[in-house]
Amino acid sequence: GAGVSQSPSNKVTEKGKDVELRCDPISGHTALYWYRQSLGQGLEFLIYFQGNSAPDKSGLPSDRFSAERTGGSVSTLTIQRTQQEDSAVYLCASSAMGTSTDTQYFGPGTRLTVL
Amino acid sequence: DAKTTQPNSMESNEEEPVHLPCNHSTISGTDYIHWYRQLPSQGPEYVIHGLTSNVNNRMASLAIAEDRKSSTLILHRATLRDAAVYYCIPQGAGNNRKLIWGLGTSLAVNP
C-alpha cells in the first residue's frame, strides 16, 4: 500500500506569513508524529497523536505552532507568523499503534524556507 | 527521557563489516532500542529494534549489552548504499513518546 505522504514537498514563504503542511499517514495507523530537522541536525520532536487521546504537544517550540489530526487520519501542521528560524525540513511519521515495538514510517518531508 | 551518545562519524570500506555503537545508559527498563537510518535527502527508515536479546534481520544485526546501557548495530558487509546517518532511539509506549533523536553517526563507505 501507499506510504506516508506529505505536501507540499517544498514551500517558500515570506517572514510573517502563515503556512500549512499536510501529512497523510499510512491507512489504519493510529499514531502520527511531526518532527523538524534543521540543516545538519538530528530530528526534533514536535507533536504526537495517538488515536483519540489528547496529543502530546510538548515539543512544539512556540504558540505559533499548532497541529490537528482530523478523523484520526490526515494531519495538518500550521505555523503562524513564520520566522526565518522556522526554516527546516518538516517530517511526518506514522506507526500502527504507538507501542514500544512500533516501527515509524516516515514521509519524504516538506522543506520550508522562510525568506 | 533517555539520552543517547553516538560517534559523529565513521568510515568503512565496501564489503567490510561495520560496527556502529550507541550508549544509552539512562534507558528505561521497558524501552526498546530502535535503529533508523537516513539516506541523503530522505526521511529516516527503520533498520532494526530489540529489547534484551540480540536480533538479526535482512538489513543488519543488533547486539545489546547485558546491562542494556549500550548497543551495537552491525552491518555485515557494507555497500555504497549503506552510506547514511544512523540513529539509535530508545522507544517506549504510551505517555513516554517524546522521542529524543540525537545527531546520529554519519557513515561513509569507501569503494
Chai-1 contact restraints between the chains, C-beta under 6 A:
chainA,res_idxA,chainB,res_idxB,connection_type,confidence,min_distance_angstrom,max_distance_angstrom,comment,restraint_id
A,G42,B,W101,contact,1.0,0.0,6.0,A-B,restraint_1
A,G42,B,G102,contact,1.0,0.0,6.0,A-B,restraint_2
A,G42,B,L103,contact,1.0,0.0,6.0,A-B,restraint_3
A,G42,B,G104,contact,1.0,0.0,6.0,A-B,restraint_4
A,L43,B,W101,contact,1.0,0.0,6.0,A-B,restraint_5
A,F45,B,K98,contact,1.0,0.0,6.0,A-B,restraint_6
A,F45,B,L99,contact,1.0,0.0,6.0,A-B,restraint_7
A,Y48,B,R97,contact,1.0,0.0,6.0,A-B,restraint_8
A,D56,B,R97,contact,1.0,0.0,6.0,A-B,restraint_9
A,S58,B,K98,contact,1.0,0.0,6.0,A-B,restraint_10
A,L91,B,G43,contact,1.0,0.0,6.0,A-B,restraint_11
A,T99,B,A93,contact,1.0,0.0,6.0,A-B,restraint_12
A,S100,B,Y32,contact,1.0,0.0,6.0,A-B,restraint_13
A,S100,B,Q91,contact,1.0,0.0,6.0,A-B,restraint_14
A,S100,B,G92,contact,1.0,0.0,6.0,A-B,restraint_15
A,S100,B,A93,contact,1.0,0.0,6.0,A-B,restraint_16
A,T101,B,Y32,contact,1.0,0.0,6.0,A-B,restraint_17
A,T103,B,Y46,contact,1.0,0.0,6.0,A-B,restraint_18
A,F106,B,G43,contact,1.0,0.0,6.0,A-B,restraint_19
A,F106,B,P44,contact,1.0,0.0,6.0,A-B,restraint_20
A,G107,B,G43,contact,1.0,0.0,6.0,A-B,restraint_21
A,P108,B,G43,contact,1.0,0.0,6.0,A-B,restraint_22
A,G109,B,G43,contact,1.0,0.0,6.0,A-B,restraint_23
